[in-house]
Amino acid sequence: MCRDLPGQTSTTGSFNLVGADGEWIWNEGCPADIPVVDGVRLVVLDPPPYERSWPAGRFFPGMTGGLVLERVLAAEESSALLAQVAQPVR
């Protein structure tokens, strides 16, 4: 539905978005809210602190959604990035 069908569907959160600074990244925010680490915006997917759900769908029906996995980070790259991540503030 979020990719190319009209309407909305009930969704349950699987993770919590957190910046490298340990602060939550709110779903209502914008890309500028995501702190930059080594020249890129880094988002940490933490376990959800509580269960939450909402109706999900596309805000722009004429625009098809998509996601491309460009590559999987090597263990060394992951470790280097995680070393720069603070513990969650909340």
Buried (B, 14 or more C-beta within 10 A) or exposed (E): BEEEEEEEEEBEBEEBBBBBBBBBBEEEEEEEBBBEBEEEBBBBEBEEEEEEEEEEBBEEEEEEEEEEEEEEEEEEEEEEBEEEBEEBEE
